[in-house]
Amino acid sequence: MITSANYFEKKGKMDKAVQLYSRGGNKRRAMDLAIKYNLTNMMEDISSGVDDGDDPEVMKNSVDYLMQNQ
């Protein structure tokens, strides 16, 4: 999935890239792209799927996003 995400990112298909990065386990990259390209619907999906074992930076970005959009 990460290889496919890289492909879609290079092609400018950020929604697909974010989705694949997230599913492939690279939620940090997924969140970074979602924030950079203002893919709010994707940020919600990533944020709702964050759990205790995830990268602390992803968790922080998820909380920040959720707090701003209450």
DAJO-V919108 format. One record per backbone hydrogen bond with DSSP energy under -1.0 kcal/mol. CO is the residue of the C=O (numbers start at 1). NH is the residue of the N-H. If there is no record, write none. Layout:
BEGIN
CO | NH
CO | NH
END
This chain:
BEGIN
1 | 5
2 | 6
3 | 7
4 | 8
5 | 9
6 | 10
7 | 11
8 | 13
9 | 12
12 | 14
13 | 17
14 | 18
15 | 19
16 | 20
17 | 21
18 | 22
19 | 23
20 | 24
21 | 26
22 | 25
26 | 30
27 | 31
28 | 32
29 | 33
30 | 34
31 | 35
32 | 36
33 | 37
34 | 39
35 | 38
38 | 40
39 | 43
40 | 44
41 | 45
42 | 46
43 | 47
44 | 48
47 | 50
51 | 54
55 | 59
56 | 60
57 | 61
58 | 62
59 | 63
60 | 64
61 | 65
62 | 66
63 | 67
64 | 68
65 | 69
END
